[in-house]
Amino acid sequence: MAKKLFIPGPTDVSPDVFDAMSKPMIGHRGKEFGILLEDCVENLKRLMFTKNNIFVCPSSSTGLMEAAIRNCVKKRCLNVGNGAFSNRWHDITKANGKEADLLELEWGGAPTPDLIDEKLSTGNYDAITLVHNETSTGVTAPIYDIAEIVKDYDVSFLVDTVSSMAGIKVEVDKLGIDVCLFGVQKAMALPAGLAICSVSDKSLEKAKTVDNRGYYFDFLTYLKYWGKKQTPTTGAISIMQGLRYQLDKILNREGLENRFDRHRNMGELCRKWAKKNLDILPEEKYASDTVSCIKNTKEIDCNDLKQKLAEGGYIFANGYGKLADKTFRIAHMGDRTVDELKKYLDAIDEILGF
Ligand SMILES: *Cc1c(COP(=O)(O)O)cnc(C)c1O
């Protein structure tokens, strides 16, 4: 039997989603593909609370992080780094030859609106990057407070919602997010290989004035092809068929608010368990509802725990990067249920004698 994934991506894909994907191939320049793309885009707008253009790209999420930088940074980018993925924004910006500064924050802490305000007020920047849900540390940024600051400046607001979209509410238009991106293999619970972003009209206008947007991820090329209800290159057709099905399930069967509630309940359950037996890394009010980062206060041998959980049919997530020995993570995202999480925590209790 397949092992249950408690890692923060990829997440398990439900059998009915796989069924929806097992359809005959269609041509990517035909009418049927256009309908598939439009169906996906319509429902993605509901999921993301946006009227912006949406692009569906055969890529992992990191590809669209690069796209956001290539299309939207002209002068200098402020990268807010409080963990591995937010620091990745900085690496990408530099790798693409753009001017950038890293606002380096403690891992496990949340980005603070005050510090962001202070940096932006220098007038040095025309773009800012943020990770909404820092998967390496289990921290959800106070994005509504940060958005209040960002909206006072003429900057492109580029936000990674890779491990939160479809698990935690992100209202793109209300927040004024210019590029909001995510991959489908985390809280969307689809197979990896497809990334999605919304792009504001303001950013599309700006992109026209940005040199070296590259070829594969040029937003203006995506916009041009959207006019024909196509994508510039061959789409990830099977995953898109899964996406159409999964979006219908999320929006019309489970319901978005119910889905957010389910994630909140799983987050609360996991935190309660962690505080009883160990501790959590972030401050409680910033702790993520899709992934918990547990402080290893009892010097548990995580590799041994991982091995024993594997024997019980589970895939365990170690800490990320420099937190590998000090923490471990429990993902509770996608189609995972409270009951499944309870069983997983019971399995850990049994192994560790909690
Ligand atoms: C997983 C993850 C990424 C990287 O996603 P890929 O699809 O592997 O490129 C980026 N940001 C965050 C917050 C993530 O959790």
The ligand as an SDF file (V2000), in Angstrom:
LIG
                    3D

 15 15  0  0  0  0  0  0  0  0999 V2000
    7.5710   24.0930   -2.0770 C   0  0  0  0  0  0  0  0  0  0  0  0
    7.7640   25.5380   -2.0510 C   0  0  0  0  0  0  0  0  0  0  0  0
    8.4050   26.2230   -3.0980 C   0  0  0  0  0  0  0  0  0  0  0  0
    9.0470   25.5090   -4.2320 C   0  0  0  0  0  0  0  0  0  0  0  0
    8.1040   24.8870   -5.0170 O   0  0  0  0  0  0  0  0  0  0  0  0
    8.4790   24.0190   -6.3020 P   0  0  0  0  0  0  0  0  0  0  0  0
    7.1340   23.7010   -6.8540 O   0  0  0  0  0  0  0  0  0  0  0  0
    9.2440   22.8430   -5.8160 O   0  0  0  0  0  0  0  0  0  0  0  0
    9.2840   24.8750   -7.2060 O   0  0  0  0  0  0  0  0  0  0  0  0
    8.4630   27.5930   -3.0400 C   0  0  0  0  0  0  0  0  0  0  0  0
    7.9280   28.2740   -2.0170 N   0  0  0  0  0  0  0  0  0  0  0  0
    7.3050   27.6610   -0.9980 C   0  0  0  0  0  0  0  0  0  0  0  0
    6.7280   28.4870    0.1130 C   0  0  0  0  0  0  0  0  0  0  0  0
    7.1990   26.2840   -0.9890 C   0  0  0  0  0  0  0  0  0  0  0  0
    6.5770   25.6670    0.0350 O   0  0  0  0  0  0  0  0  0  0  0  0
  1  2  1  0
  2  3  1  0
  2 14  2  0
  3  4  1  0
  3 10  2  0
  4  5  1  0
  5  6  1  0
  6  7  2  0
  6  8  1  0
  6  9  1  0
 10 11  1  0
 11 12  2  0
 12 13  1  0
 12 14  1  0
 14 15  1  0
M  END
$$$$
